[in-house]
C-alpha cells in the first residue's frame, strides 16, 4: 500500500537529511561542525530547540570525539546518529574501525567533500573512499529525495544487521541545492524504522559485558572473518528493507539503479549527483538512436559484484566515472568494476575517467563526449 | 581474595606483580554508594590490556575500551545515552542510578587524551575521571610522556654522554583540569589509602565532572623491586614530590604536610630510572629537581587561602 498522505517539500540535501532524522528521532547525536555538512546538524539543533524532537545532542570538541561519543552512546543501547565531511571523516578514521568492529549500528550522514591539501570545501568522493575499508556500509544518494529516503532505509538497515552505515550525498551539489521531494508522514517513518533492540547494551548492569578487549593471534582473525560475513550478509537485508520501503513510499532503490540499460551497447557506471546529469545525456543520445545506459551505484559497501557483472556482461562498452583518485593505482569504482567482471569471467575493456575533483563542474557535453569516445586522456573538464 | 575487594575487579588479571593500579581501581570503585551501579570506560594502556585478554575479563561491571585518546568522549556518549533512556523509561533492567567512571594512564590523559578530557569536562558530564599516573608510556615499554619528571631516564629520553634524561619539567595537569571550573579535583596516592578512598567517595558523590590524579608506581620501568611500590609511593608524598591536595569549587586544600619534608634524593635513590643522577656530573640535575619540587610546593601552599 502506497501511502498517499505524503508532503511535497523543497529542501536542500542537508535539510532533507535533517528532516528524515527529525522523523527517526535518534536518542543521541554527537555533533561537530564542518562544511558542507553543518546545515544538517544546525537544522536538527533547531528542531531540538523548538521542542520538536527529544534527542541528547552532544556538542563535542572534534569529529574524533563525535565518533568516540557515538560509539559510547551506541554501545550503551541508544539509537545514535552523527554527520560529517572530509577532514572530519578523516579525523574519525581510527574510531570508524572500532564502531564497525564492535558491531554498532551508528548512522552517519556524509556530505562528501575533497580532502586537503590544498584545502577545498567542495564536492568530491575522496573522503568516503578513504573510509571504504572501515567496515561501514556505504549508501550513495543522487539527490535530496534519495538522501531523505536512504537516511530512513539506512537507519533500519544498520539496526537490523548491527553495523554502522554512511548515507552519502555530494557536498554542495546535493547538500546545498534545493530540490523538490516527497516526504512521508512522521508516524509512517517511525513505524517503518521501529525501535532499536540493542544486543547486550552496556547499560544492562545486571548482565555486565566487557566491550573492546584485547584479542590476540588466537582470536583476532575469527573476529574479522565474522565481521566480514555480517557485512556481506547485509546486502540481502538491504534489498529486503528497500522493498519494504517501496511499499510505504512508492520509491524503490535496488542495489544499483539501471537506467535504460535493457539493450544498451554502452553502459556508464557512476554514482552521486552526476548521475542526474548523465541521465539527461542518455535520454538525449537514445533519442538520436544511440544505445546507451547508466548503472548508478546505490550500495557501495558491501559491493554487489555478481549483480553488477550480470548487467554489464551484456554491454559492448563499459565506462566508469570516478569522483576520486586512488593515487598510485586505478580509481576506486573502476577497480571494483574490473574485479566484478573478472570474477564473473567477463574480460571486457573498461574505460576509466576521473571527474569533478574539488567541486569542478561536470556538464552534459563532457558526459556525451565520454559516451561518444571523444575524450582524450583520463580526466574530464580539466 | 577478599570477596568485597574483588566485587568489581576480579583477581586473575595479568598486571605485573607490584603494580599499583589494581589497588587504585578497587579502592576507587569500592567507594561507589550502595544501590548505585557503575559503568567504566578505559583508555588504552596497561590497565586495559592486562584486564581483558579475550576471552577473559577481570571486570564484573560493564566496561568499554574504545581507543587510547577517547575514554572521556566515549563516556560522554554512554552518559547521555543513560540520560535519555532513563527519561524514556527504556533503561535495560529498569530504572536505576549509574555512576560513570573513566580510567586512563598519564599518556592517555596528559597527552593524547587531553582534548577529549577537556571537552568532556567543559560539557559537564556526570562522571569521575581517574588518572593513574605512572609517569610515562609504560604499556609500550617506558617512553616519556608530559607527566615524566625532569631528570628521569626513559627509552625516549635515555641517558648518554651528553644526556641526563628528560630535560623538560612535567606538566601541571591538576591546574589544567581545575581551569575547567569543575566541582572537585583531587590528587591522591596509592600509598595513602584512607585519603584516596575519602577523595574517591567525595568525587563519586558529586553530580558533574570530577577528577582524581593518583600516583601509581611502575615496578618494571621505574626499576624497583615488586615489594616496594607502596614504600616508594609514600616517599613521593613525604618529599613533596607528589603532594596530596584537593581543589573543591576552586578552593585549594593540602591534605598532608610535614614540617620537615624528606630530601628528594630519598625518593630518587629507590629507582633505577634516576640511578644515573647519582654521578658527579649530574649533581646539579638533582639540585635542579629539588628546586623544582620546592618551588612547586611553595606555589601550592600559596594557592591555599
Interface residues (C-beta under 8 A of the other chain):
Chain A: X27 X28 X30 X54 X55 X56 X58 X59 X60 X61 X62 X64 X65 X68 X69 X70 X71 X72 X73 X74 X75 X76 X77 X78 X80 X94 X95 X98 X198 X201 X202 X203 X204 X205 X206 X207 X208 X209 X210 X211 X212 X213 X214 X215 X216 X219
Chain B: X37 X38 X39 X41 X48 X49 X52 X53 X54 X55 X57 X59 X60 X61 X62 X63 X64 X65 X66 X67 X69 X70 X73 X74 X75 X76 X77 X78 X79 X80 X81 X82 X83 X84 X85 X87 X88 X90 X91 X92 X93 X96 X98 X115 X116 X118 X119 X122 X123
